C-alpha cells in the first residue's frame, strides 16, 4: 500500500512572509543533513565608523516584542528582493546571489513610527519559541529545499501555487483583476475532483478568473474547515488562507506577516493540524504548511536558477530563478518521523536539475495524485512532488494526538493600534482588489468580464480597509 494509492485529501495552509532560517533555521544542528544556521552567518552594515558584520541572533523567551520581530515590516517588492539577494535592485542574471543585502535594504526603507534596528531582519526563532511548527516538523517532515517560486512578493508567489505562473507580474500592484491564468482549482473542477478554499477575511485566491463562476460552491469561512474535518467531509483539495487584516471585529492577523505576532499564527497552525489529526479523514491525508515568500527576513541559502514557466517577463525578469527559501512542513501518517525532505543531495550544482521544491510542487503533487492531466506551465512540469517522501508502506505515523501553542499575549491596545496602522503591501492590494469584485459571481453562461488593472490606491487604515474588503467579499459570496 503506497501513499499515492491511499491519499485522498490534500490540505495546504499558506502563511505569510517568513524565511526558512527565520522560523526553522535552528530546528536541527546545521550540517550536510540539514541546511540550517551555524550562528556564523552575517550581513554587512555600513555605519558611520565603517562596515560591520551583523550576525544572526535570537533571544530567550517569547514576549510580544520578540513575537513581532522584525518591526517595521521589511521591504518585499521585486527591487527590494534583488537588493537583498545581490546588493542591487536590478534583475538577476546567471549569477549566484551573495545574500548580503538584507540589512542594507531593511535600513533603506522609508522611515516609520517604529525606528528600524538593523539587527531585526537577522533574527531567528528557536524551536521552543515556535512549539507547534517545530513539533510538527520533527514528528513528520521538514523540507530545507523549498523556495518561494520567484524573488517577488505575496501575489506572484501565491499565483505560482495556484497557476504555476505570475504571467510576468513581479509585484502585487501589477496584477489585472480577475487574474486570467488557468488554475489548479479549475483543473480539479474539470476532472470532477472536489475542492474548497477556506478563509478568514479576504481570500487572495478569489481574484482567479476561473474560480469566479464557481466561488459560491467552493469558498467557505475557516470555521467550516473545522466542521468539515470533524465530520470527515474534507474535499480532495483544501487551501487555507489566514486572517490578513486586524481590528476589534476581525481579530488579530494570524498570517505571521511581519510585524504580526507569530504566536497567533502558531494557534492557526495548531487549529489546522488538530482538526486534520482528529478527523476521520486523517489516515488518508497530506497536510502542507508553508509560506508564500520570505518577506525580507534573512536566509543564507542562495536561490538557484529555475525554469521559466512561460517565458513571460514584461518587467525584464523572465521568472528563471527561484525566490528565497521558505518554511515547509509536510504532515501525513505516511511520512517517516524526523524526515528531512529534499529533491536532491546537499551540494547539488547551482542551476542544475533536479530542481528544488517550490510552490508549484503543490500543483505537481495534485496532478500526480488525482490524475489531473498535463502540467499547467513549464515550471510545474519539472517541480518535484511530495508523494515520494511519503515513504511509509502503511499510515503508521500518527504523530502527536494534538499540539498546543504558547498562548499569545495580545493587549487590547495592540489590537487597536493594528487597526489604525497603515496597510502593508498585501493588505493594500487586497483592499483594492475587493473594490473590483462584482456584487455576485458572474453567470457561467455569460462568462467572466475582461481583466482590468488593479484599482487605484486608498488611504484607509488597516481596520477600515479590512472591514470594507470583508463586506465586499461577503456580498460577492452572498453571505
C-alpha positions as CSV (number, residue, x, y, z in Angstrom):
1,X,0.0,0.0,0.0
2,X,1.6,3.3,-1.1
3,X,0.6,6.9,-0.3
4,X,-0.2,7.6,-4.0
5,X,-2.9,4.9,-3.8
6,X,-4.3,5.9,-0.4
7,X,-4.1,9.7,0.0
8,X,-7.5,11.2,-0.8
9,X,-7.2,14.7,0.9
10,X,-4.5,17.3,0.4
11,X,-4.6,20.4,2.7
12,X,-2.4,23.4,2.2
13,X,-2.0,26.2,4.7
14,X,0.0,29.1,3.2
15,X,1.1,31.7,5.7
16,X,3.0,35.0,5.0
17,X,6.4,36.5,4.7
18,X,8.9,34.4,6.7
19,X,12.2,32.8,5.6
20,X,13.3,29.3,6.4
21,X,16.2,30.5,8.6
22,X,13.8,32.8,10.5
23,X,11.4,30.0,11.5
24,X,13.2,26.7,11.2
25,X,16.9,27.5,10.9
26,X,17.6,26.1,14.4
27,X,15.3,23.0,14.2
28,X,18.3,20.7,13.9
29,X,22.1,21.3,14.0
30,X,23.4,22.7,10.8
31,X,25.4,20.3,8.6
32,X,25.2,18.2,5.4
33,X,21.9,16.6,6.6
34,X,20.2,19.9,7.4
35,X,20.8,23.3,5.8
36,X,20.2,25.3,9.0
37,X,22.0,28.1,10.8
38,X,25.5,27.8,12.3
39,X,25.4,31.2,14.0
40,X,28.3,32.3,11.8
41,X,26.1,33.8,9.2
42,X,26.3,37.6,8.9
43,X,25.3,40.6,6.7
44,X,27.3,43.8,6.2
45,X,26.0,47.1,7.6
46,X,27.5,50.5,6.8
47,X,27.9,52.6,10.0
48,X,29.5,55.9,10.4
49,X,32.6,54.3,11.7
50,X,32.8,51.7,8.8
51,X,31.3,48.5,7.7
52,X,30.4,45.9,10.4
53,X,29.2,42.3,10.1
54,X,25.9,41.8,11.8
55,X,25.3,38.2,12.8
56,X,22.1,36.1,13.0
57,X,20.7,36.1,16.5
58,X,17.9,35.1,18.8
59,X,16.6,35.9,22.3
60,X,15.2,33.8,25.1
61,X,11.5,33.7,25.9
62,X,8.6,34.8,23.8
63,X,7.4,38.3,24.8
64,X,5.3,40.4,22.5
65,X,8.4,42.3,21.3
66,X,10.1,39.1,20.2
67,X,7.0,37.6,18.7
68,X,6.6,40.7,16.4
69,X,10.2,40.8,15.2
70,X,11.1,42.2,12.7
71,X,9.3,45.5,13.1
72,X,8.9,47.6,11.0
73,X,7.9,45.5,8.0
74,X,11.0,44.8,5.8
75,X,10.9,45.6,2.1
76,X,9.3,42.9,-0.1
77,X,8.8,44.3,-3.6
78,X,10.9,43.0,-6.5
79,X,13.5,45.7,-6.3
80,X,13.9,45.1,-2.6
81,X,14.4,41.4,-3.0
82,X,17.1,41.8,-5.6
83,X,18.9,44.2,-3.3
84,X,18.6,41.6,-0.5
85,X,20.0,38.9,-2.8
86,X,22.6,40.8,-4.7
87,X,23.1,44.2,-3.2
88,X,21.5,45.8,-6.3
89,X,17.9,46.3,-7.4
90,X,18.4,45.2,-10.9
91,X,17.0,41.8,-12.1
92,X,19.4,38.9,-11.6
93,X,21.4,37.3,-14.3
94,X,23.1,33.9,-14.2
95,X,24.9,35.0,-11.0
96,X,24.9,33.2,-7.7
97,X,23.3,35.6,-5.1
98,X,25.6,36.7,-2.3
99,X,22.7,37.0,0.2
100,X,24.4,40.1,1.6
101,X,21.9,42.9,1.2
102,X,19.2,42.1,3.8
103,X,20.3,44.6,6.4
104,X,21.2,47.4,3.9
105,X,17.8,47.0,2.2
106,X,15.9,47.0,5.6
107,X,17.6,50.2,6.6
108,X,16.9,51.9,3.3
109,X,13.1,51.6,3.7
110,X,11.1,54.8,4.2
111,X,11.0,55.8,7.9
112,X,8.1,54.7,10.1
113,X,6.9,55.4,13.6
114,X,8.9,52.4,14.7
115,X,12.6,53.1,14.4
116,X,14.4,50.4,12.4
117,X,17.0,48.3,14.2
118,X,19.5,46.9,11.6
119,X,19.6,43.6,13.6
120,X,15.9,42.9,13.2
121,X,16.0,41.1,9.9
122,X,18.8,38.8,11.1
123,X,16.6,37.5,13.9
124,X,15.5,33.8,14.1
125,X,13.2,31.9,16.3
126,X,14.2,28.9,18.3
127,X,12.2,25.7,18.4
128,X,11.0,26.3,21.9
129,X,9.6,29.7,20.7
130,X,7.6,28.0,17.9
131,X,6.5,24.8,19.6
132,X,3.7,24.0,17.1
133,X,5.7,24.4,13.9
134,X,8.8,22.7,15.4
135,X,6.9,19.8,16.9
136,X,5.2,19.0,13.6
137,X,8.4,19.4,11.7
138,X,10.1,16.8,13.9
139,X,7.2,14.5,14.2
140,X,6.7,14.3,10.5
141,X,8.9,16.0,7.9
142,X,10.6,19.4,7.1
143,X,11.8,20.5,3.7
144,X,15.0,22.5,3.7
145,X,14.9,22.9,-0.1
146,X,11.6,24.6,-0.5
147,X,11.9,28.0,-2.2
148,X,9.4,30.7,-3.0
149,X,8.7,30.4,-6.7
150,X,10.2,33.8,-7.5
151,X,12.0,36.6,-5.8
152,X,8.8,38.6,-5.7
153,X,6.2,39.5,-3.1
154,X,2.9,37.8,-2.0
155,X,0.7,37.8,-5.0
156,X,3.2,36.5,-7.6
157,X,4.1,33.6,-5.3
158,X,0.6,32.8,-4.4
159,X,-0.4,32.6,-8.1
160,X,2.5,30.2,-8.7
161,X,0.9,28.0,-6.1
162,X,-2.4,28.2,-7.9
163,X,-1.5,28.6,-11.5
164,X,2.2,27.8,-11.9
165,X,2.9,31.3,-13.2
166,X,2.5,35.0,-12.4
167,X,2.2,35.8,-16.1
168,X,5.2,38.1,-15.9
169,X,4.0,40.3,-13.0
170,X,6.5,40.9,-10.2
171,X,4.7,43.0,-7.7
172,X,1.2,42.9,-6.2
173,X,0.2,46.2,-7.9
174,X,0.9,44.9,-11.4
175,X,-1.9,42.3,-11.5
176,X,-5.1,42.5,-13.5
177,X,-8.4,41.7,-11.9
178,X,-9.6,38.9,-12.4
179,X,-6.3,37.1,-13.0
180,X,-6.6,35.2,-16.3
181,X,-4.2,32.3,-15.9
182,X,-5.8,28.8,-15.6
183,X,-5.6,27.4,-12.1
184,X,-5.4,24.1,-10.4
185,X,-8.8,24.8,-9.0
186,X,-10.3,24.9,-12.5
187,X,-8.4,21.7,-13.4
188,X,-9.8,20.0,-10.3
189,X,-13.4,21.0,-11.3
190,X,-12.9,19.9,-14.8
191,X,-11.8,16.5,-13.5
192,X,-14.7,16.2,-11.1
193,X,-12.5,16.5,-8.0
194,X,-13.8,18.4,-5.0
195,X,-12.0,21.5,-3.6
196,X,-12.6,24.3,-1.2
197,X,-10.8,27.5,-0.2
198,X,-11.2,28.2,3.5
199,X,-10.5,31.8,4.5
200,X,-10.7,34.2,7.4
201,X,-11.4,37.6,5.9
202,X,-10.4,38.4,2.3
203,X,-9.2,35.4,0.2
204,X,-6.5,36.5,-2.2
205,X,-7.2,33.5,-4.4
206,X,-10.7,34.7,-5.2
207,X,-9.3,37.0,-7.9
208,X,-8.6,34.0,-10.1
209,X,-10.7,34.2,-13.2
210,X,-11.6,30.6,-13.4
211,X,-12.9,30.4,-9.9
212,X,-15.3,33.4,-10.1
213,X,-18.2,31.5,-11.6
214,X,-17.6,28.6,-9.1
215,X,-16.9,30.7,-6.0
216,X,-20.4,30.2,-4.4
217,X,-19.7,26.4,-4.3
218,X,-16.2,26.4,-3.2
219,X,-15.4,29.3,-0.8
220,X,-16.1,29.0,2.9
221,X,-15.0,30.7,6.1
222,X,-12.4,28.9,8.2
223,X,-15.0,27.6,10.7
224,X,-16.4,25.4,8.0
225,X,-13.0,23.8,7.6
226,X,-13.1,22.7,11.3
227,X,-16.6,21.4,10.8
228,X,-15.7,19.5,7.6
229,X,-12.7,17.9,9.2
230,X,-14.7,16.9,12.2
231,X,-17.4,15.1,10.2
232,X,-15.0,13.5,7.7
233,X,-16.2,15.7,4.8
234,X,-12.9,17.3,3.7
235,X,-12.7,17.7,-0.1
236,X,-9.9,16.3,-2.3
237,X,-8.1,19.7,-2.0
238,X,-8.3,22.3,0.8
239,X,-6.5,25.5,0.5
240,X,-6.5,27.6,3.7
241,X,-5.9,31.4,3.8
242,X,-5.0,33.1,7.1
243,X,-6.5,36.3,8.5
244,X,-4.7,39.2,6.8
245,X,-6.4,42.2,8.5
246,X,-6.9,43.4,12.1
247,X,-9.4,45.3,14.2
248,X,-11.8,44.5,17.1
249,X,-14.3,43.0,14.6
250,X,-11.9,40.9,12.5
251,X,-9.5,39.9,15.3
252,X,-5.7,39.8,15.2
253,X,-4.0,38.7,12.0
254,X,-2.8,35.2,12.1
255,X,-0.8,35.2,8.9
256,X,2.6,35.8,10.7
257,X,3.4,38.6,8.3
258,X,6.0,40.9,10.0
259,X,5.3,42.5,12.4
260,X,2.2,40.4,13.1
261,X,2.6,38.2,16.2
262,X,3.9,34.8,15.2
263,X,2.3,33.2,18.3
264,X,-1.1,34.0,16.9
265,X,-0.1,32.2,13.7
266,X,1.1,29.2,15.8
267,X,-2.5,28.9,17.0
268,X,-3.8,28.8,13.5
269,X,-1.3,26.0,12.6
270,X,-2.4,24.1,15.7
271,X,-6.1,24.5,14.9
272,X,-5.5,23.2,11.4
273,X,-3.4,20.2,12.5
274,X,-5.6,19.3,15.4
275,X,-8.6,19.3,13.1
276,X,-7.0,17.1,10.5
277,X,-5.4,14.8,13.1
278,X,-8.8,14.2,14.8
279,X,-10.7,13.8,11.5
280,X,-12.0,10.6,10.2
281,X,-10.0,11.6,7.0
282,X,-6.6,11.6,8.9
283,X,-5.3,8.3,7.6
284,X,-5.8,9.4,4.0
285,X,-4.5,13.0,4.4
286,X,-1.5,15.1,3.4
287,X,-1.1,18.5,5.1
288,X,1.4,21.0,3.8
289,X,2.3,24.1,5.9
290,X,4.3,26.7,4.0
291,X,4.8,30.4,3.4
292,X,4.4,32.5,0.3
293,X,7.7,34.3,0.4
294,X,10.4,35.4,2.8
295,X,9.2,39.0,3.3
296,X,12.7,40.4,3.7
297,X,13.7,38.1,6.6
298,X,17.3,36.7,6.3
299,X,18.1,33.3,4.8
300,X,21.6,32.2,4.0
301,X,21.0,29.7,1.1
302,X,21.2,31.3,-2.4
303,X,18.2,30.6,-4.6
304,X,19.1,28.6,-7.7
305,X,18.1,29.1,-11.3
306,X,14.7,27.9,-12.4
307,X,12.7,27.0,-15.5
308,X,10.7,30.0,-16.7
309,X,7.1,28.9,-16.6
310,X,6.1,30.6,-19.9
311,X,8.8,33.0,-21.0
312,X,6.7,36.0,-20.0
313,X,8.6,38.8,-18.4
314,X,7.4,42.3,-19.3
315,X,9.3,43.6,-16.3
316,X,12.6,42.3,-17.8
317,X,12.7,39.3,-15.5
318,X,11.5,36.0,-17.1
319,X,11.0,34.2,-13.8
320,X,14.0,32.0,-14.4
321,X,15.1,32.0,-10.8
322,X,13.5,30.9,-7.5
323,X,13.0,33.1,-4.5
324,X,14.4,32.8,-1.0
325,X,13.7,29.6,1.0
326,X,10.6,29.5,3.0
327,X,9.5,27.1,5.8
328,X,7.7,23.9,4.6
329,X,6.5,21.2,7.0
330,X,5.0,18.1,5.5
331,X,2.5,16.2,7.7
332,X,1.0,12.8,6.9
333,X,0.7,9.4,8.5
334,X,2.8,8.2,5.5
335,X,5.7,10.5,6.4
336,X,8.5,8.8,8.4
337,X,9.1,10.8,11.6
338,X,12.1,13.2,11.6
339,X,12.3,13.3,7.8
340,X,14.4,15.9,6.0
341,X,12.6,16.2,2.7
342,X,14.8,17.0,-0.3
343,X,14.7,16.6,-4.0
344,X,18.5,16.4,-4.4
345,X,21.6,15.7,-2.2
346,X,23.2,18.6,-0.4
347,X,25.7,20.3,-2.7
348,X,23.8,19.7,-5.9
349,X,25.2,22.0,-8.6
350,X,23.8,25.5,-8.8
351,X,21.2,25.9,-11.5
352,X,21.0,22.2,-12.5
353,X,18.2,19.7,-12.1
354,X,16.9,18.0,-10.1
355,X,15.1,21.2,-9.1
356,X,14.2,22.1,-5.5
357,X,10.7,22.2,-4.2
358,X,8.7,25.4,-4.7
359,X,5.1,26.3,-4.7
360,X,4.4,24.6,-8.0
361,X,5.3,21.3,-6.2
362,X,1.8,21.6,-4.8
363,X,0.4,21.6,-8.3
364,X,2.7,18.7,-9.3
365,X,1.5,16.7,-6.3
366,X,-2.1,17.3,-7.0
367,X,-1.8,16.5,-10.7
368,X,0.0,13.2,-10.0
369,X,-2.2,12.1,-7.1
370,X,-5.5,12.9,-8.7
371,X,-4.6,12.3,-12.4
372,X,-5.3,15.8,-13.4
373,X,-3.6,15.8,-16.7
374,X,-0.8,17.8,-18.2
375,X,1.2,20.5,-16.5
376,X,-0.2,24.0,-16.2
377,X,3.2,25.5,-17.1
378,X,6.8,24.5,-17.7
379,X,7.5,25.2,-14.1
380,X,5.2,22.7,-12.5
381,X,6.3,20.3,-15.2
382,X,9.7,20.0,-13.6
383,X,8.7,20.5,-10.0
384,X,9.3,17.6,-7.6
385,X,6.1,16.3,-6.0
386,X,5.6,15.3,-2.4
387,X,4.5,11.7,-2.9
388,X,7.9,10.1,-3.0
389,X,8.9,11.4,0.5
390,X,5.7,9.8,1.8
391,X,7.6,6.5,2.0
392,X,5.9,4.5,4.8
393,X,4.1,1.5,3.4
394,X,1.2,2.0,5.8
395,X,-0.2,5.1,7.5
396,X,1.6,4.3,10.7
397,X,2.9,7.7,11.8
398,X,0.1,9.2,13.8
399,X,2.3,11.9,15.4
400,X,1.1,13.8,18.4
401,X,-2.6,13.5,19.1
402,X,-2.8,17.2,19.3
403,X,-0.4,20.2,19.6
404,X,-0.8,23.3,21.8
405,X,0.6,26.7,21.0
406,X,2.0,29.1,23.6
407,X,-0.8,31.5,24.5
408,X,-0.2,34.7,22.6
409,X,-0.2,37.8,24.8
410,X,-2.0,40.5,22.9
411,X,-3.2,43.5,24.8
412,X,-6.4,45.4,23.6
413,X,-4.3,48.5,22.8
414,X,-2.2,46.4,20.5
415,X,-5.4,45.3,18.6
416,X,-6.5,48.9,18.4
417,X,-3.1,50.1,17.2
418,X,-3.1,47.4,14.5
419,X,-6.5,48.6,13.3
420,X,-5.3,52.1,12.9
421,X,-2.0,51.3,11.2
422,X,-1.2,52.0,7.6
423,X,-1.8,48.9,5.4
424,X,1.1,46.7,4.5
425,X,1.6,45.8,0.8
426,X,-0.6,42.7,0.9
427,X,-3.4,44.4,2.8
428,X,-3.3,47.4,0.4
429,X,-3.6,45.1,-2.6
430,X,-6.3,43.0,-1.1
431,X,-8.5,46.0,-0.2
432,X,-8.0,47.4,-3.7
433,X,-8.8,44.1,-5.3
434,X,-12.0,43.8,-3.2
435,X,-13.2,47.1,-4.7
436,X,-13.3,45.4,-8.1
437,X,-15.3,42.4,-7.0
438,X,-18.8,42.4,-8.7
439,X,-21.8,42.2,-6.4
440,X,-22.1,38.5,-7.2
441,X,-20.2,35.9,-9.2
442,X,-20.9,36.2,-13.0
443,X,-23.3,33.8,-14.6
444,X,-21.4,30.8,-16.0
445,X,-23.3,31.2,-19.3
446,X,-22.2,34.8,-19.6
447,X,-18.6,34.3,-18.7
448,X,-16.1,36.3,-16.7
449,X,-15.6,40.0,-17.6
450,X,-12.3,41.1,-19.1
451,X,-9.4,41.7,-16.7
452,X,-8.8,45.3,-15.6
453,X,-5.8,46.9,-13.9
454,X,-5.8,46.8,-10.1
455,X,-7.9,49.6,-8.7
456,X,-6.3,52.9,-7.6
457,X,-4.9,53.0,-4.1
458,X,-6.7,54.0,-0.9
459,X,-5.7,55.8,2.3
460,X,-7.9,53.9,4.8
461,X,-6.1,52.4,7.8
462,X,-5.9,48.6,8.2
463,X,-9.1,48.2,10.2
464,X,-11.4,50.3,8.0
465,X,-9.9,48.9,4.8
466,X,-10.3,45.3,6.1
467,X,-13.9,45.8,7.2
468,X,-14.8,47.3,3.8
469,X,-13.0,44.5,1.9
470,X,-14.7,41.8,4.0
471,X,-18.1,43.3,3.3
472,X,-17.4,43.3,-0.4
473,X,-16.3,39.6,-0.3
474,X,-19.4,38.7,1.7
475,X,-21.6,40.5,-0.9
476,X,-19.8,38.6,-3.7
477,X,-20.3,35.3,-2.0
478,X,-23.8,36.1,-0.8
479,X,-23.1,35.5,2.9
